[in-house]
Amino acid sequence: MHPYNVGAETEISIAGLAHAVARQVVPMPDVRIAKAAVAGRPAERYVPSTARARHDLGVTTTIELEEALMRTMNWYRHKQMSR
């Protein structure tokens, strides 16, 4: 048995992800970055390799990030309204 990374191999920063999530919230919240990037230093990012899942399981990315976030927020809103 092997561990598998899930998601996509598309690089995105934490700030970029925060902005993408914020775009799905109404009213859209402000995104504040606690620490500025250090000039000349590469951004800290993690892009998981999904090659094993793709090869062993035939898993592919079928939904882009923005669509996945929208679906997640819609699910969450529905769950909140049904309480």
C-alpha positions in Angstrom: 0.0 0.0 0.0 1.3 3.4 -0.9 0.3 7.0 0.1 -1.2 9.1 -2.7 -1.1 12.9 -3.1 -4.4 14.3 -4.2 -5.2 17.7 -5.8 -3.5 19.2 -8.8 0.0 19.9 -9.8 -0.8 23.5 -10.5 1.4 25.8 -8.4 -0.4 28.3 -6.2 0.8 30.4 -3.3 -1.0 30.5 0.0 -1.9 34.1 -0.8 -3.3 33.1 -4.2 -5.3 30.3 -2.5 -6.6 32.8 0.1 -7.7 35.2 -2.6 -9.4 32.3 -4.6 -11.3 31.3 -1.5 -12.3 34.9 -0.7 -13.8 35.3 -4.2 -16.3 32.6 -3.3 -17.5 34.3 -0.1 -20.3 36.9 -0.1 -19.6 39.6 0.9 -16.0 39.1 -0.2 -13.7 39.4 2.8 -10.4 41.3 2.8 -7.4 39.0 2.6 -4.5 40.2 4.8 -1.1 38.7 4.4 0.7 38.6 7.8 4.2 38.4 6.5 5.6 40.0 3.4 7.7 38.0 1.0 11.4 38.4 1.3 12.9 40.0 -1.7 15.3 37.8 -3.6 14.1 34.6 -1.9 12.0 32.1 -3.7 8.4 31.9 -2.6 7.6 29.0 -0.3 5.3 26.7 -2.1 4.4 23.1 -2.1 3.2 21.4 -5.3 2.4 17.8 -4.6 3.2 15.2 -7.2 0.1 13.3 -8.2 2.1 11.1 -10.6 1.6 7.9 -8.5 -2.2 8.4 -8.3 -2.3 9.2 -12.0 -0.2 6.1 -12.9 -1.6 3.5 -10.4 -5.2 4.6 -10.1 -5.8 6.6 -13.3 -6.8 9.7 -11.3 -6.8 12.9 -13.2 -7.8 16.5 -12.5 -11.3 17.0 -13.7 -12.4 20.1 -11.8 -10.4 23.3 -11.7 -9.7 25.0 -8.4 -12.2 27.9 -8.8 -15.0 25.4 -9.6 -14.1 23.1 -6.7 -14.1 26.1 -4.3 -17.5 27.2 -5.6 -19.0 23.7 -5.2 -17.5 23.5 -1.7 -19.0 26.8 -0.7 -22.4 26.0 -2.2 -22.4 22.7 -0.2 -21.4 24.5 3.0 -24.1 27.1 2.5 -26.7 24.4 1.9 -25.7 22.6 5.0 -25.9 25.8 7.1 -29.4 26.6 5.7 -30.7 23.1 6.5 -29.8 23.3 10.2 
